Amino acid sequence: MNAPLADFLARAASGLSPDPPGPEDPTSNPRGDHSLDPDGAAVMPPPPHRRAAVLVPVVFRADGPSLILTMRAANLRDHSGQVALPGGKIDPSDPGPADAALREAFEEIGLPPAAVRLLGYLDPYLSGTGFLVTPVIGLIDAGTRLTPNPAEVADVFEVPLAVLMDRERYRLRSRSWQGRERWFYALTFGERLIWGVTAGILNNLRERLYPDVAPGDVRPAAR
C-alpha cells in the first residue's frame, strides 16, 4: 500500500463514524445550511425531516486522489444542473443509509456496489428543504468504468482531493430564498460551481479528515 493511501485510510478510520446515525436520534448533529448564518438568525427546518443518503466516492489515481462528482441533468425537477454527490432519498426497502447511497450511485452513474469499499459515515447534514442527509464515504476501485444515466446525470467528473480539502477555497455566500436569507458554502473548480449541501458536506469531510493540513498539502499517490 502506498503512503498517501495509507494516510487517507488512517484519517478515515480516526475521523469517520463506523456506524450510521441511528433512527432514534437522527438530528444528533444538526449541522446544515441553517448553522452557517453568521448572525445566528437562520431557522432550522422543523421535523419530521426526510431521510436521504449520498455517497462520497474517493478514487486514487496515478496522479493523486480525487473525488467523483456529478452534474445533475437539466430536466430534473429538483436541483437541475447543479453539482452533486450520487445519492437520494432513503426508501423503506433500504436497510440503511449505505444501502441507499450505493443503490442511488448504481442508478445514477452505474457504479457497482462491489467496486466500493465503505469507510464510514459523516454526521448528517440538514438541508434548507428539510432533508437530513447522511454522507457515506467510500473508496472506489480505480479500474471501475462508470456509465451515467442520462435521465439523471448530465456529466460525471473528478476533482482532486487536494482542491476539496483546501479550506481556503470555501467561501460563505448567501441568497434570498422563500423570503429568507440562505447561507451556504461554495467553491469553484474550473468553470464549475460546487455549492449548497454538496459543498457543506465536503467541508465537513475536510474538517474531519484534514483539519491539520495546510492548503494544497494533500499528498499525491506514489508512482
PAPAFI-655271 format. One record per residue: x, y negated, z negated of N, C-alpha, C in turn; residue in one letter. Coordinates in steps of 0.2 Angstrom, whole numbers, padded with zeros to 4 digits, always signed. Layout:
N
XYZXYZXYZa ...
This chain:
223
+0004+0006+0000+0000+0000+0000+0004-0006+0000m +0003-0011+0005+0007-0017+0005+0005-0022-0001n +0010-0026-0003+0009-0030-0009+0003-0035-0008a +0002-0038-0003-0004-0043-0003-0011-0039-0004p -0011-0033-0001-0017-0029-0003-0018-0027-0010l -0012-0025-0012-0012-0023-0020-0014-0029-0024a -0011-0034-0022-0013-0040-0026-0020-0042-0026d -0023-0042-0020-0030-0043-0019-0034-0038-0023f -0033-0032-0023-0036-0027-0026-0036-0027-0034l -0030-0030-0036-0029-0031-0043-0033-0037-0046a -0034-0042-0042-0038-0048-0043-0045-0046-0043r -0047-0042-0038-0054-0039-0038-0056-0035-0044a -0051-0031-0046-0053-0027-0052-0053-0031-0059a -0050-0036-0059-0050-0040-0065-0055-0046-0065s -0057-0048-0059-0061-0054-0058-0069-0052-0057g -0070-0046-0054-0077-0044-0052-0080-0040-0057l -0086-0040-0058-0090-0035-0062-0091-0029-0058s -0089-0023-0062-0090-0016-0058-0097-0014-0058p -0102-0018-0061-0109-0016-0061-0113-0022-0059d -0119-0020-0055-0123-0026-0053-0127-0029-0059p -0129-0035-0058-0133-0038-0064-0140-0034-0065p -0142-0033-0071-0147-0029-0072-0154-0032-0071g -0159-0029-0069-0166-0032-0068-0169-0035-0074p -0166-0033-0080-0169-0036-0086-0167-0043-0088e -0161-0045-0085-0158-0052-0086-0155-0054-0079d -0160-0055-0074-0157-0057-0068-0154-0064-0067p -0155-0068-0072-0153-0075-0072-0148-0076-0078t -0144-0071-0079-0139-0071-0085-0134-0077-0083s -0132-0078-0077-0128-0084-0075-0132-0088-0070n -0136-0093-0072-0140-0097-0067-0136-0102-0063p -0130-0100-0061-0127-0105-0056-0130-0105-0049r -0130-0110-0046-0133-0111-0040-0132-0118-0038g -0136-0120-0032-0136-0127-0030-0138-0132-0035d -0143-0130-0039-0145-0134-0044-0140-0136-0049h -0135-0132-0050-0130-0133-0055-0124-0138-0053s -0125-0140-0046-0119-0144-0043-0121-0152-0044l -0127-0153-0046-0129-0160-0046-0124-0164-0051d -0120-0169-0049-0116-0172-0054-0119-0176-0059p -0125-0178-0058-0129-0181-0063-0133-0177-0068d -0133-0170-0066-0137-0165-0070-0145-0166-0070g -0147-0169-0064-0154-0171-0064-0158-0166-0060a -0154-0161-0056-0157-0156-0052-0161-0151-0056a -0167-0149-0054-0171-0144-0057-0170-0137-0055v -0169-0132-0059-0168-0125-0057-0174-0123-0055m -0175-0119-0049-0181-0116-0046-0184-0112-0052p -0190-0112-0053-0193-0108-0058-0194-0101-0056p -0194-0096-0061-0195-0089-0060-0203-0088-0058p -0205-0083-0055-0200-0077-0053-0196-0079-0047p -0190-0077-0048-0185-0078-0042-0185-0071-0038h -0185-0073-0031-0185-0067-0026-0177-0064-0026r -0177-0058-0026-0170-0055-0027-0167-0053-0020r -0161-0055-0019-0158-0054-0012-0150-0052-0014a -0147-0049-0009-0140-0047-0009-0137-0049-0003a -0130-0051-0003-0126-0052+0003-0120-0048+0002v -0117-0046+0007-0110-0043+0007-0105-0048+0009l -0100-0048+0005-0094-0052+0006-0088-0048+0009v -0088-0047+0015-0083-0042+0018-0076-0045+0020p -0071-0042+0016-0064-0044+0017-0061-0038+0021v -0057-0041+0026-0053-0036+0030-0046-0038+0030v -0041-0033+0030-0034-0035+0030-0032-0034+0037f -0029-0039+0041-0026-0038+0047-0019-0039+0047r -0016-0038+0053-0008-0038+0053-0006-0045+0051a -0010-0050+0053-0008-0057+0051-0011-0060+0045d -0014-0055+0041-0016-0058+0034-0024-0056+0033g -0026-0057+0027-0033-0055+0025-0038-0060+0028p -0044-0058+0030-0049-0063+0032-0055-0061+0029s -0060-0065+0030-0067-0063+0028-0072-0064+0034l -0076-0059+0035-0081-0059+0040-0087-0063+0039i -0089-0067+0043-0095-0071+0043-0099-0071+0049l -0105-0073+0049-0110-0073+0054-0112-0080+0056t -0115-0081+0062-0119-0087+0064-0126-0084+0065m -0130-0086+0061-0137-0084+0062-0140-0086+0069r -0144-0082+0072-0147-0083+0078-0152-0089+0078a -0152-0093+0083-0156-0099+0084-0164-0098+0083a -0166-0092+0085-0173-0091+0084-0176-0089+0078n -0172-0088+0073-0174-0086+0066-0178-0091+0063l -0183-0089+0059-0187-0094+0055-0183-0098+0050r -0179-0094+0046-0175-0097+0041-0168-0098+0042d -0165-0104+0041-0158-0105+0041-0155-0103+0048h -0159-0104+0053-0156-0103+0060-0150-0107+0062s -0146-0104+0065-0139-0107+0067-0134-0109+0062g -0136-0106+0056-0131-0108+0050-0126-0102+0049q -0120-0104+0047-0115-0098+0045-0118-0095+0039v -0117-0088+0039-0120-0084+0033-0116-0078+0032a -0117-0075+0026-0114-0068+0025-0120-0063+0026l -0118-0057+0029-0123-0052+0030-0127-0051+0024p -0133-0051+0024-0137-0049+0019-0145-0051+0019g -0149-0050+0014-0156-0052+0014-0159-0050+0008g -0166-0049+0008-0170-0048+0003-0169-0040+0001k -0169-0039-0006-0168-0033-0009-0175-0029-0008i -0176-0024-0004-0183-0021-0003-0184-0016-0009d -0190-0015-0010-0192-0010-0016-0189-0003-0015p -0187-0001-0008-0184+0005-0007-0176+0005-0008s -0173-0001-0009-0166-0001-0011-0165+0001-0018d -0160+0005-0019-0159+0007-0026-0155+0001-0030p -0152-0003-0026-0149-0009-0030-0146-0014-0025g -0143-0019-0027-0140-0024-0023-0135-0022-0018p -0131-0017-0019-0126-0015-0015-0129-0011-0009a -0134-0007-0010-0138-0003-0005-0141-0008+0000d -0144-0014-0003-0147-0019+0001-0142-0022+0005a -0137-0024+0002-0131-0028+0006-0129-0023+0012a -0127-0017+0010-0125-0013+0016-0130-0011+0021l -0136-0011+0019-0142-0010+0024-0142-0016+0029r -0142-0022+0026-0143-0028+0030-0137-0029+0034e -0131-0027+0032-0125-0028+0036-0125-0023+0042a -0127-0017+0041-0128-0012+0046-0133-0015+0051f -0139-0018+0049-0144-0020+0053-0142-0026+0057e -0138-0031+0054-0136-0037+0057-0130-0036+0061e -0125-0033+0059-0118-0033+0063-0116-0026+0065i -0120-0021+0063-0118-0014+0065-0112-0011+0061g -0111-0014+0055-0106-0012+0050-0108-0005+0047l -0105+0000+0048-0106+0006+0045-0105+0006+0037p -0110+0008+0033-0108+0008+0026-0102+0012+0024p -0101+0018+0028-0095+0022+0027-0088+0018+0028a -0088+0012+0031-0082+0008+0033-0081+0003+0027a -0085+0003+0022-0085-0002+0017-0083+0001+0010v -0078-0001+0007-0075+0001+0000-0078-0005-0005r -0083-0003-0008-0086-0008-0013-0081-0009-0019l -0080-0016-0020-0075-0018-0025-0078-0021-0032l -0084-0023-0031-0088-0026-0037-0093-0031-0035g -0095-0035-0040-0100-0040-0039-0098-0047-0042y -0101-0052-0039-0100-0059-0042-0107-0060-0046l -0107-0065-0050-0113-0067-0053-0118-0069-0048d -0125-0068-0049-0130-0070-0045-0130-0078-0044p -0132-0080-0037-0132-0087-0036-0139-0088-0034y -0142-0093-0037-0149-0095-0036-0149-0101-0031l -0153-0099-0026-0153-0104-0020-0159-0109-0022s -0159-0115-0018-0164-0120-0020-0171-0118-0018g -0171-0112-0014-0178-0110-0012-0180-0104-0016t -0176-0103-0022-0179-0098-0027-0176-0091-0025g -0172-0090-0021-0169-0083-0020-0163-0082-0025f -0163-0077-0029-0157-0075-0033-0153-0070-0030l -0147-0072-0027-0143-0068-0023-0137-0065-0026v -0137-0059-0026-0131-0055-0029-0126-0054-0023t -0120-0057-0024-0114-0055-0019-0111-0049-0021p -0110-0045-0016-0107-0038-0016-0100-0039-0012v -0095-0038-0015-0088-0038-0012-0086-0032-0010i -0084-0031-0003-0082-0025+0000-0076-0026+0004g -0071-0021+0004-0065-0021+0008-0067-0017+0015l -0066-0019+0020-0068-0016+0027-0062-0013+0030i -0064-0007+0033-0059-0004+0037-0057-0008+0043d -0050-0010+0044-0048-0014+0049-0050-0011+0056a -0051-0005+0057-0052-0002+0063-0060-0002+0065g -0064-0005+0061-0071-0004+0062-0073-0009+0068t -0077-0006+0072-0080-0010+0078-0087-0012+0076r -0088-0019+0076-0094-0022+0074-0099-0023+0081l -0105-0022+0080-0110-0023+0085-0116-0027+0083t -0115-0034+0084-0120-0038+0081-0127-0037+0085p -0132-0038+0081-0139-0038+0083-0141-0045+0086n -0142-0046+0092-0143-0052+0095-0150-0055+0092p -0154-0051+0090-0160-0054+0087-0159-0058+0081a -0154-0056+0077-0152-0059+0071-0146-0063+0070e -0141-0061+0074-0134-0064+0074-0132-0067+0081v -0130-0073+0081-0128-0076+0087-0120-0075+0088a -0117-0074+0082-0109-0073+0083-0107-0070+0076d -0101-0066+0077-0098-0064+0071-0091-0066+0072v -0088-0069+0066-0081-0072+0067-0078-0071+0060f -0071-0072+0060-0067-0071+0054-0064-0077+0052e -0063-0079+0046-0060-0084+0043-0054-0082+0038v -0048-0084+0039-0043-0082+0035-0045-0083+0027p -0043-0078+0023-0045-0079+0016-0041-0085+0013l -0035-0086+0016-0032-0092+0013-0036-0099+0014a -0039-0099+0019-0044-0105+0020-0049-0105+0015v -0053-0100+0014-0058-0100+0010-0056-0100+0002l -0050-0098+0001-0048-0098-0006-0044-0104-0008m -0045-0109-0004-0041-0116-0005-0046-0121-0008d -0045-0122-0014-0050-0126-0017-0050-0133-0014r -0045-0136-0011-0045-0142-0008-0050-0143-0002e -0052-0138+0001-0056-0138+0006-0064-0139+0005r -0065-0137-0001-0073-0138-0003-0074-0145-0005y -0080-0147-0002-0082-0154-0003-0089-0154-0006r -0091-0158-0011-0098-0158-0013-0102-0163-0009l -0107-0161-0006-0111-0165-0002-0118-0165-0004r -0122-0170-0002-0130-0170-0003-0134-0172+0002s -0140-0170+0002-0145-0172+0007-0152-0172+0004r -0157-0176+0006-0163-0176+0004-0167-0170+0007s -0170-0166+0002-0174-0160+0004-0180-0160-0001w -0186-0160+0003-0193-0159-0001-0193-0164-0006q -0191-0171-0005-0192-0176-0009-0186-0176-0015g -0182-0172-0015-0176-0172-0020-0169-0172-0016r -0165-0174-0020-0158-0174-0018-0155-0167-0019e -0153-0164-0014-0150-0157-0015-0142-0158-0014r -0139-0155-0019-0131-0155-0019-0129-0148-0017w -0123-0148-0013-0121-0141-0011-0113-0142-0009f -0110-0136-0009-0103-0136-0006-0103-0135+0001y -0098-0138+0004-0097-0137+0011-0089-0137+0013a -0088-0134+0018-0081-0134+0021-0081-0132+0028l -0076-0134+0032-0076-0133+0039-0070-0129+0041t -0071-0125+0046-0066-0121+0049-0067-0122+0057f -0062-0126+0059-0063-0127+0066-0069-0132+0067g -0073-0130+0072-0080-0133+0073-0085-0131+0069e -0084-0126+0065-0090-0123+0061-0090-0126+0054r -0096-0127+0052-0098-0129+0045-0101-0124+0041l -0097-0122+0035-0099-0117+0031-0102-0121+0025i -0108-0120+0023-0111-0124+0018-0117-0121+0014w -0120-0124+0009-0125-0121+0005-0124-0115+0001g -0128-0110+0001-0127-0104-0003-0121-0101-0001v -0119-0100+0005-0114-0097+0008-0107-0100+0005t -0107-0106+0005-0101-0110+0003-0101-0109-0005a -0106-0109-0008-0107-0109-0015-0104-0102-0018g -0106-0097-0014-0104-0090-0016-0096-0089-0015i -0094-0092-0009-0087-0091-0008-0083-0095-0013l -0085-0101-0015-0082-0105-0020-0082-0101-0027n -0087-0098-0028-0087-0094-0034-0082-0088-0034n -0081-0085-0028-0076-0080-0027-0069-0083-0028l -0068-0089-0025-0062-0092-0026-0060-0093-0034r -0065-0095-0037-0064-0096-0045-0063-0090-0048e -0066-0085-0046-0065-0078-0050-0058-0075-0048r -0056-0075-0041-0050-0071-0039-0044-0075-0039l -0045-0082-0037-0039-0086-0036-0039-0092-0040y -0040-0092-0046-0040-0099-0050-0034-0102-0051p -0029-0097-0050-0022-0099-0052-0017-0101-0046d -0020-0100-0040-0017-0100-0034-0017-0107-0031v -0011-0110-0029-0010-0116-0026-0014-0116-0019a -0016-0122-0016-0019-0122-0010-0015-0119-0004p -0018-0114+0000-0014-0111+0005-0010-0105+0003g -0010-0103-0003-0005-0099-0005-0008-0092-0007d -0012-0089-0002-0014-0083-0002-0010-0079+0003v -0006-0074+0001-0001-0071+0005-0004-0067+0011r +0000-0067+0016-0002-0063+0022+0000-0056+0021p -0003-0051+0025-0001-0044+0025+0006-0043+0027a +0009-0038+0024+0016-0036+0026+0016-0033+0033a +0021-0035+0036+0022-0032+0043+0026-0026+0043r 
